[in-house]
């Protein structure tokens, strides 16, 4: 949960990988161009999907190239695809059913196989390819994007199914957790907290300090960042 699920978008040039990255990130994080080979290095964005942290990576288009820099980009793309927790194999609907050999090798690995540019596709896509379910969408028109997001969210959620509560083995950690629990219980059950908010604030401060002895210090600046980010506060 601290690091996040690594999701790599891989596929041939001009499939729409950078456009998909921008769509999921909800900002122009990557340059989108019709020129093949625009993306040559790994571009990462961090966001939440269904409440889970995700590190999404846009990669260079997979193809043979005489350009040394682009070849290095392809090598890094394949390396990222290999180590990613989830892969989005993005295919170009404009040239479907053509799929290059390098991309087809990745289809059988865990992840999503998505055909982009349904607005340009000339042949109906199959329901599966090499044992993997195939989805169709268009980054440009938004058609099928919601279904793709739901499918991706389901796969990401599966990555966290095996997570269980950590076992507390150190006396110091147990003692700090007990202190935090007691302070939070006082905060929750204090009848006078509305009349005396400074006492409630002190209980929260004590709970944060106790947890800070385990996970790292949480100081006032951290709390102020959250407050000013989430609330509109006048001078």
C-alpha positions as a Markdown table, in Angstrom:
| # | Residue | x | y | z |
|---|---|---|---|---|
| 1 | Unk | 0.0 | 0.0 | 0.0 |
| 2 | Unk | 2.9 | 2.4 | 0.7 |
| 3 | Unk | 4.6 | 1.7 | -2.7 |
| 4 | Unk | 1.6 | 1.2 | -4.9 |
| 5 | Unk | 0.7 | -1.2 | -7.8 |
| 6 | Unk | 2.9 | -0.7 | -10.8 |
| 7 | Unk | 0.9 | -0.6 | -14.0 |
| 8 | Unk | 2.7 | -0.4 | -17.4 |
| 9 | Unk | 1.1 | 0.6 | -20.7 |
| 10 | Unk | 2.9 | -1.2 | -23.5 |
| 11 | Unk | 2.3 | -1.7 | -27.2 |
| 12 | Unk | 3.2 | -0.6 | -30.7 |
| 13 | Unk | 3.8 | 3.1 | -31.7 |
| 14 | Unk | 0.8 | 5.3 | -32.2 |
| 15 | Unk | -1.5 | 2.9 | -30.3 |
| 16 | Unk | -2.5 | 5.8 | -28.0 |
| 17 | Unk | -0.5 | 4.9 | -24.9 |
| 18 | Unk | 0.3 | 8.5 | -24.0 |
| 19 | Unk | -3.3 | 9.5 | -24.5 |
| 20 | Unk | -4.4 | 6.8 | -22.2 |
| 21 | Unk | -1.9 | 7.9 | -19.6 |
| 22 | Unk | -3.2 | 11.5 | -19.7 |
| 23 | Unk | -6.8 | 10.2 | -19.6 |
| 24 | Unk | -6.2 | 8.1 | -16.4 |
| 25 | Unk | -4.0 | 10.8 | -14.8 |
| 26 | Unk | -6.6 | 13.5 | -15.7 |
| 27 | Unk | -3.8 | 15.9 | -16.9 |
| 28 | Unk | -1.4 | 16.3 | -19.8 |
| 29 | Unk | 1.5 | 14.3 | -18.3 |
| 30 | Unk | 2.8 | 13.0 | -21.7 |
| 31 | Unk | 3.1 | 14.5 | -25.1 |
| 32 | Unk | 0.6 | 13.1 | -27.6 |
| 33 | Unk | 1.5 | 13.1 | -31.2 |
| 34 | Unk | 0.8 | 11.2 | -34.4 |
| 35 | Unk | 4.5 | 10.9 | -35.0 |
| 36 | Unk | 5.7 | 7.4 | -34.1 |
| 37 | Unk | 8.4 | 7.2 | -31.5 |
| 38 | Unk | 7.5 | 10.4 | -29.6 |
| 39 | Unk | 7.8 | 8.6 | -26.3 |
| 40 | Unk | 11.3 | 7.3 | -25.7 |
| 41 | Unk | 11.6 | 7.1 | -22.0 |
| 42 | Unk | 9.4 | 5.9 | -19.1 |
| 43 | Unk | 6.8 | 8.5 | -18.0 |
| 44 | Unk | 5.3 | 7.9 | -14.6 |
| 45 | Unk | 2.2 | 9.3 | -12.9 |
| 46 | Unk | 0.8 | 8.5 | -9.4 |
| 47 | Unk | -2.9 | 8.4 | -8.8 |
| 48 | Unk | -5.6 | 6.4 | -6.9 |
| 49 | Unk | -7.8 | 3.8 | -8.5 |
| 50 | Unk | -10.6 | 2.5 | -6.4 |
| 51 | Unk | -8.9 | 3.7 | -3.3 |
| 52 | Unk | -5.6 | 1.9 | -4.1 |
| 53 | Unk | -2.3 | 3.7 | -5.0 |
| 54 | Unk | -1.2 | 3.2 | -8.6 |
| 55 | Unk | 2.0 | 4.0 | -10.4 |
| 56 | Unk | 1.1 | 4.2 | -14.1 |
| 57 | Unk | 4.0 | 4.1 | -16.6 |
| 58 | Unk | 3.8 | 5.2 | -20.3 |
| 59 | Unk | 6.5 | 3.4 | -22.3 |
| 60 | Unk | 8.1 | 3.7 | -25.8 |
| 61 | Unk | 6.3 | 2.0 | -28.7 |
| 62 | Unk | 7.6 | -1.5 | -29.4 |
| 63 | Unk | 9.2 | -1.7 | -32.9 |
| 64 | Unk | 12.5 | -2.2 | -34.6 |
| 65 | Unk | 14.4 | 1.0 | -35.0 |
| 66 | Unk | 17.7 | 2.2 | -36.3 |
| 67 | Unk | 17.7 | 5.0 | -33.8 |
| 68 | Unk | 20.0 | 4.2 | -30.8 |
| 69 | Unk | 17.9 | 6.3 | -28.4 |
| 70 | Unk | 14.6 | 4.7 | -29.5 |
| 71 | Unk | 16.1 | 1.2 | -29.2 |
| 72 | Unk | 17.1 | 2.0 | -25.6 |
| 73 | Unk | 13.5 | 3.2 | -25.0 |
| 74 | Unk | 12.1 | -0.1 | -26.4 |
| 75 | Unk | 14.5 | -2.0 | -24.1 |
| 76 | Unk | 13.3 | 0.0 | -21.1 |
| 77 | Unk | 9.7 | -0.6 | -22.1 |
| 78 | Unk | 10.1 | -4.3 | -22.2 |
| 79 | Unk | 12.0 | -4.2 | -18.9 |
| 80 | Unk | 9.2 | -2.3 | -17.3 |
| 81 | Unk | 6.5 | -4.6 | -18.7 |
| 82 | Unk | 8.4 | -7.6 | -17.3 |
| 83 | Unk | 8.5 | -6.2 | -13.7 |
| 84 | Unk | 5.1 | -4.5 | -13.6 |
| 85 | Unk | 2.4 | -5.9 | -11.4 |
| 86 | Unk | -0.2 | -5.2 | -14.1 |
| 87 | Unk | 0.2 | -4.6 | -17.9 |
| 88 | Unk | -2.2 | -2.8 | -20.2 |
| 89 | Unk | -1.4 | -4.1 | -23.7 |
| 90 | Unk | -2.7 | -1.4 | -25.9 |
| 91 | Unk | -3.2 | -2.3 | -29.6 |
| 92 | Unk | -3.9 | 0.1 | -32.5 |
| 93 | Unk | -7.4 | -0.3 | -33.8 |
| 94 | Unk | -6.5 | 1.6 | -37.0 |
| 95 | Unk | -4.3 | -1.3 | -38.2 |
| 96 | Unk | -6.3 | -4.1 | -36.5 |
| 97 | Unk | -6.0 | -7.1 | -36.8 |
| 98 | Unk | -2.3 | -6.5 | -37.3 |
| 99 | Unk | -0.3 | -7.1 | -34.1 |
| 100 | Unk | 3.5 | -7.1 | -34.1 |
| 101 | Unk | 5.3 | -10.1 | -32.7 |
| 102 | Unk | 7.0 | -8.3 | -29.8 |
| 103 | Unk | 3.6 | -7.0 | -28.5 |
| 104 | Unk | 1.9 | -10.4 | -29.0 |
| 105 | Unk | 4.4 | -12.0 | -26.7 |
| 106 | Unk | 3.1 | -9.8 | -23.9 |
| 107 | Unk | -0.5 | -10.5 | -24.4 |
| 108 | Unk | -0.3 | -13.8 | -22.5 |
| 109 | Unk | 1.0 | -12.1 | -19.4 |
| 110 | Unk | -1.4 | -11.0 | -16.6 |
| 111 | Unk | -3.1 | -7.7 | -17.3 |
| 112 | Unk | -5.5 | -6.2 | -19.8 |
| 113 | Unk | -5.5 | -6.4 | -23.6 |
| 114 | Unk | -7.1 | -3.3 | -25.0 |
| 115 | Unk | -7.8 | -2.3 | -28.6 |
| 116 | Unk | -7.8 | 1.5 | -28.9 |
| 117 | Unk | -9.4 | 3.6 | -31.6 |
| 118 | Unk | -12.7 | 1.8 | -32.0 |
| 119 | Unk | -13.8 | 4.8 | -34.1 |
| 120 | Unk | -11.2 | 3.7 | -36.7 |
| 121 | Unk | -11.4 | -0.1 | -36.4 |
| 122 | Unk | -12.4 | -1.9 | -39.6 |
| 123 | Unk | -12.9 | -5.4 | -38.2 |
| 124 | Unk | -14.8 | -6.4 | -35.1 |
| 125 | Unk | -12.4 | -7.3 | -32.3 |
| 126 | Unk | -12.4 | -10.8 | -30.7 |
| 127 | Unk | -13.6 | -11.4 | -27.1 |
| 128 | Unk | -10.2 | -12.9 | -26.2 |
| 129 | Unk | -6.7 | -13.3 | -27.5 |
| 130 | Unk | -4.1 | -15.9 | -26.4 |
| 131 | Unk | -6.4 | -16.8 | -23.5 |
| 132 | Unk | -6.7 | -13.1 | -22.3 |
| 133 | Unk | -9.9 | -11.1 | -22.4 |
| 134 | Unk | -9.9 | -8.3 | -25.0 |
| 135 | Unk | -11.6 | -4.9 | -24.4 |
| 136 | Unk | -12.2 | -2.2 | -27.0 |
| 137 | Unk | -12.2 | 1.5 | -26.4 |
| 138 | Unk | -11.4 | 4.9 | -27.8 |
| 139 | Unk | -9.3 | 7.4 | -25.9 |
| 140 | Unk | -10.4 | 10.1 | -28.3 |
| 141 | Unk | -14.2 | 9.6 | -28.0 |
| 142 | Unk | -14.4 | 8.0 | -24.6 |
| 143 | Unk | -16.2 | 4.9 | -25.9 |
| 144 | Unk | -15.5 | 1.9 | -23.7 |
| 145 | Unk | -13.3 | 3.8 | -21.3 |
| 146 | Unk | -15.5 | 3.2 | -18.3 |
| 147 | Unk | -15.5 | -0.6 | -18.9 |
| 148 | Unk | -11.7 | -0.5 | -19.2 |
| 149 | Unk | -11.4 | 1.4 | -15.9 |
| 150 | Unk | -13.7 | -1.0 | -14.1 |
| 151 | Unk | -11.6 | -4.0 | -15.4 |
| 152 | Unk | -8.4 | -2.3 | -14.4 |
| 153 | Unk | -9.7 | -1.5 | -11.0 |
| 154 | Unk | -10.7 | -5.1 | -10.5 |
| 155 | Unk | -7.2 | -6.3 | -11.4 |
| 156 | Unk | -5.6 | -3.8 | -9.1 |
| 157 | Unk | -7.9 | -4.8 | -6.2 |
| 158 | Unk | -6.8 | -8.4 | -6.7 |
| 159 | Unk | -3.2 | -7.4 | -6.1 |
| 160 | Unk | -4.2 | -6.3 | -2.6 |
| 161 | Unk | -6.3 | -9.3 | -1.6 |
| 162 | Unk | -3.4 | -11.1 | 0.0 |
| 163 | Unk | -2.6 | -8.2 | 2.3 |
| 164 | Unk | -3.2 | -8.9 | 6.0 |
| 165 | Unk | -2.6 | -6.9 | 9.1 |
| 166 | Unk | 1.1 | -6.9 | 10.2 |
| 167 | Unk | 2.1 | -8.9 | 13.3 |
| 168 | Unk | 3.3 | -6.7 | 16.1 |
| 169 | Unk | 6.4 | -8.3 | 17.4 |
| 170 | Unk | 8.2 | -5.5 | 19.3 |
| 171 | Unk | 7.2 | -4.4 | 22.7 |
| 172 | Unk | 7.9 | -0.7 | 21.8 |
| 173 | Unk | 5.5 | -0.9 | 18.8 |
| 174 | Unk | 2.8 | -2.5 | 20.9 |
| 175 | Unk | 3.1 | 0.1 | 23.6 |
| 176 | Unk | 2.9 | 2.9 | 21.0 |
| 177 | Unk | -0.2 | 1.4 | 19.4 |
| 178 | Unk | -1.9 | 1.1 | 22.8 |
| 179 | Unk | -1.2 | 4.7 | 23.5 |
| 180 | Unk | -2.6 | 5.7 | 20.1 |
| 181 | Unk | -5.7 | 3.6 | 20.7 |
| 182 | Unk | -6.3 | 5.1 | 24.2 |
| 183 | Unk | -5.9 | 8.6 | 22.9 |
| 184 | Unk | -8.3 | 8.0 | 20.0 |
| 185 | Unk | -10.9 | 6.3 | 22.3 |
| 186 | Unk | -10.8 | 9.4 | 24.5 |
| 187 | Unk | -11.3 | 11.6 | 21.4 |
| 188 | Unk | -14.3 | 9.5 | 20.2 |
| 189 | Unk | -16.0 | 9.2 | 23.5 |
| 190 | Unk | -15.3 | 12.6 | 25.1 |
| 191 | Unk | -18.7 | 14.3 | 25.6 |
| 192 | Unk | -17.2 | 17.6 | 26.1 |
| 193 | Unk | -15.1 | 17.7 | 22.9 |
| 194 | Unk | -17.5 | 20.1 | 21.3 |
| 195 | Unk | -17.3 | 22.5 | 24.2 |
| 196 | Unk | -13.5 | 22.0 | 24.7 |
| 197 | Unk | -12.0 | 21.3 | 21.2 |
| 198 | Unk | -8.5 | 22.0 | 22.5 |
| 199 | Unk | -8.7 | 18.8 | 24.6 |
| 200 | Unk | -9.8 | 16.8 | 21.5 |
| 201 | Unk | -7.0 | 18.3 | 19.6 |
| 202 | Unk | -4.5 | 17.2 | 22.3 |
| 203 | Unk | -5.8 | 13.6 | 22.1 |
| 204 | Unk | -5.3 | 13.6 | 18.3 |
| 205 | Unk | -1.8 | 15.0 | 18.8 |
| 206 | Unk | -0.9 | 12.3 | 21.3 |
| 207 | Unk | -2.3 | 9.6 | 19.0 |
| 208 | Unk | -0.3 | 11.0 | 16.0 |
| 209 | Unk | 2.9 | 11.2 | 18.1 |
| 210 | Unk | 2.5 | 7.6 | 19.2 |
| 211 | Unk | 2.0 | 6.4 | 15.7 |
| 212 | Unk | 5.0 | 8.6 | 14.6 |
| 213 | Unk | 7.3 | 6.5 | 16.8 |
| 214 | Unk | 6.5 | 3.6 | 14.5 |
| 215 | Unk | 6.0 | 4.9 | 11.1 |
| 216 | Unk | 7.8 | 8.2 | 11.3 |
| 217 | Unk | 7.1 | 11.7 | 12.7 |
| 218 | Unk | 3.9 | 13.4 | 11.6 |
| 219 | Unk | 4.5 | 17.1 | 12.3 |
| 220 | Unk | 2.2 | 20.1 | 12.2 |
| 221 | Unk | 3.2 | 21.0 | 8.6 |
| 222 | Unk | 1.9 | 17.6 | 7.4 |
| 223 | Unk | -1.5 | 18.3 | 9.1 |
| 224 | Unk | -1.6 | 21.9 | 7.8 |
| 225 | Unk | -1.0 | 20.6 | 4.2 |
| 226 | Unk | -4.0 | 18.3 | 4.5 |
| 227 | Unk | -6.2 | 20.9 | 6.0 |
| 228 | Unk | -5.5 | 23.6 | 3.5 |
| 229 | Unk | -5.7 | 21.1 | 0.6 |
| 230 | Unk | -9.1 | 19.9 | 1.6 |
| 231 | Unk | -10.8 | 22.9 | 3.2 |
| 232 | Unk | -11.3 | 26.5 | 2.1 |
| 233 | Unk | -10.0 | 28.6 | 5.1 |
| 234 | Unk | -10.1 | 32.4 | 5.1 |
| 235 | Unk | -7.4 | 34.6 | 6.6 |
